[in-house]
């Protein structure tokens, strides 16, 4: 009797591979150039010393945020870049069609005993869920042809195959989420640092004998407020992105768990 071919492991759905360090470096360079040549343009100020922004010119006001601004801008651009990258990667992991329709098709084929049709549906769907389900279905076929194991051992083998396939897929789904989570906290701290520097400058202007220099006082206050605003906005965006993508990944994981349970239970009920 010919032996059944071993189940093929699920292929990682991959994703849009972007070196994290390179993204951050490019974001920092872009931020510095924007800060120097756009925000720091003399056309934004009333004089060459760049002490007083023109009335209503917010680019000059942001420039007064000081050297901390490019770091906050780097974090902001990084959050945007990784949010786009995660969106595209998770969309690819979902596959070519709706996950709900795919699961219904597989369950229907599985209940009718047509495993080949279910595997064909996985080939059409692609993505992380389809990869894991296909791996489980191939192990299902292998266990059907196996006569040396008990039913419980076969079910355990199928379950283990699904778990191993899931382990291969999850790292690609969760990639760069830790960076978003880190930026959510760090952006606030860097903004606070810039705020403190601005307040120090403002109080230093007030501390001089005689009439305080209104230009230096305004610069210090601008530095504090600009850094606070950019940092809070960046942190909020990072938190929203992290929670949103975590929710999408949880939905994918639930779908995988649901199909894994259906495959093992169907095999157990058909082989009692």
SULBEL-V170878 format. One line per field, one symbol per residue. phi: phi as a letter, one per 20 degrees, with the letter a starting at -180 (. if undefined). A space follows every 10 residues. Layout:
phi = ???
//
This chain:
phi = .ffffffeff effmqefcgf ffffffffff ffffffeefe fffecebffl ecfffneeff fffffnffgg fffgffffff ffffffffff ffffoecfff ffffffffff feneffffff fffffmnfff fffffffffg ffffeededf ffffffffff ffffffffeg gffegmffff ffffefgfff ffffffffff ffffffeffn ffffffffff ffgfffffff ffffffffff ffffffffff ffffffffff fffffffffe cf
//
